[in-house]
Amino acid sequence: MTTIDLTGKKILLTGASDGIGKGVADFLMRMGAQVAIHYNTNRASAEALAVKYNNGSKPFQSNLANEEDVYKLFEEVEEYFGTIDTVILNAGIFLKHSTNKNTSDWLSVWKKTLDVNLNSVGLLTKLGIDHFKKQGQGRFIYIGSRAVFRGETEEYLAYAASKGGVTSLARSVARSFGKENIKSFVVSPGFTRTQMAEQFIEVYGEERVLNEIALNELTTPQDLAPLIGLMCSGLMDHATGATIDVNAGSHIR
Ligand SMILES: NC(=O)c1ccc[n+]([C@@H]2O[C@H](COP(=O)([O-])OP(=O)(O)OC[C@H]3O[C@@H](n4cnc5c(N)ncnc54)[C@H](OP(=O)(O)O)[C@@H]3O)[C@@H](O)[C@H]2O)c1
């Protein structure tokens, strides 16, 4: 069994109630970390994770589309944990808005996507930097996307742009705050089997997705979790600023 010792680590993980976040939260707790299990709508899932490990991990609700909610989330977690070792920016939405739509509908999806996928991430980064400076250390792990490097289809321009922003932010944080003992990493997944991906598979079929990758099976959240655990552990701090692809060989840079 994979083992990375995360005993005593306190981690804020956004979007921990489903998909990649849920798989990662489960892994981090199994390795001994206490996790602030952030969710938006799926309270039952976040609570089930907390109950499963019963180790001081706790659910926190926040709609990251609302600025006040973002502040509230960080404040509540800071108060509960005292010290936060790592902030994992995982929550995200993947909304279609073809350029064939009328412009105002297209723009409303653009704004919604940027609010959740980038603006909340920017604000949590600022709050995290303030917190990490006070305590003299900290780590950010940003969940980007293969879309940043390969480009997306025309239906997902906002999504691709938001993840480009996240990736660039993460790299700049690594360069700007390394001397203050703040590290920053990007994990860049390809297609990963979650409900976000299922929506795409429903429309385009699993064969199309399997044909794109080098391996035989679609990536699952469990395939991403050990890398994220290693990043949280401090064992790979000298890779700060790095973007690590986990895309089953579908896009090799
Ligand atoms: N799946 C893929 O193929 C893939 C590929 C590349 C990158 N990614 C990235 O990986 C991350 C996780 O994706 P996933 O596939 O695991 O997605 P998912 O299964 O749809 O889960 C999304 C998570 O984000 C939360 N969330 C959604 N909207 C929110 C909002 N307005 N406020 C707060 N939380 C919100 C959800 O909370 P509730 O369920 O509680 O509402 C849920 O926990 C995303 O950043 C995504 O862009 C995914």
The ligand as a Gaussian input file, in Angstrom:
#p B3LYP/6-31G(d) Opt

LIG

0 1
 N      -12.319000      15.524000     -14.426000
 C      -11.463000      15.895000     -15.353000
 O      -11.374000      15.275000     -16.434000
 C      -10.541000      17.061000     -15.110000
 C       -9.495000      17.296000     -16.019000
 C       -8.632000      18.370000     -15.804000
 C       -8.809000      19.189000     -14.709000
 N       -9.829000      18.952000     -13.840000
 C       -9.978000      19.871000     -12.714000
 O      -10.012000      19.153000     -11.501000
 C      -10.803000      19.840000     -10.544000
 C      -11.843000      18.894000      -9.959000
 O      -12.672000      18.425000     -11.022000
 P      -13.630000      17.149000     -10.873000
 O      -13.635000      16.466000     -12.179000
 O      -13.299000      16.425000      -9.648000
 O      -15.042000      17.907000     -10.711000
 P      -16.393000      17.428000     -10.020000
 O      -16.438000      15.951000      -9.878000
 O      -17.472000      18.122000     -10.781000
 O      -16.291000      18.071000      -8.548000
 C      -16.259000      19.452000      -8.445000
 C      -16.043000      19.893000      -7.008000
 O      -16.014000      21.323000      -6.986000
 C      -17.040000      21.812000      -6.142000
 N      -17.649000      23.016000      -6.721000
 C      -18.240000      23.162000      -7.931000
 N      -18.742000      24.415000      -8.054000
 C      -18.475000      25.058000      -6.890000
 C      -18.760000      26.352000      -6.387000
 N      -19.458000      27.262000      -7.062000
 N      -18.338000      26.646000      -5.145000
 C      -17.666000      25.748000      -4.414000
 N      -17.370000      24.511000      -4.814000
 C      -17.781000      24.174000      -6.046000
 C      -18.078000      20.700000      -6.023000
 O      -18.776000      20.850000      -4.786000
 P      -20.260000      20.229000      -4.512000
 O      -20.307000      18.898000      -5.230000
 O      -20.309000      20.082000      -3.011000
 O      -21.255000      21.200000      -5.014000
 C      -17.186000      19.460000      -6.079000
 O      -16.655000      19.158000      -4.813000
 C      -11.418000      21.035000     -11.274000
 O      -10.672000      22.200000     -11.027000
 C      -11.286000      20.635000     -12.724000
 O      -11.244000      21.739000     -13.592000
 C      -10.701000      17.911000     -14.013000

